[in-house]
């Protein structure tokens, strides 16, 4: 889902979030509306 990225450090890998929870929920909601409601809530 492309939520986490990895950065290689000297002794370990560092994992961090690409976006916030709110940003991910917004993307998910837009996708659902587009797929099931043909981009129209009404």
N, C-alpha and C positions, 0 to 999 in steps of 0.2 A: 504493500500500500504506500510505499515511499514515505513513511513517517519518521524514520530514523536514519541518520548518516553516521559513518564511522571515520574517525581520524586516527591514523597510526602514530603512536607516540614511541618513545625509546623503549620502554619496558612493557607497554600494554596498549590496547586499543581504547579509544575514548568514543563513547556513543552519545549522541545528542539528538534532540527532536528537531525536525526540519521546520515545523510550524506549531502553533499553539492548538490546544483542544478546540477553541472557538473557531479558528480558521478551518480546521478539519471538519467540524460539524457544518459550517457554512458550505464548504465544497460538497459534502455528502448530501445536504439538503437540496442544493441546486441540481445535483445529478438525479436525485429521486424525482424532483418536479419535472425535469426534462424527460426522463424515461417514462414515467407513468401518467403524467398529466399534460404531455406535449407542450411544455414550457408555459402552461397557463393554470393558475390556481382556480380561477373561476370556471 
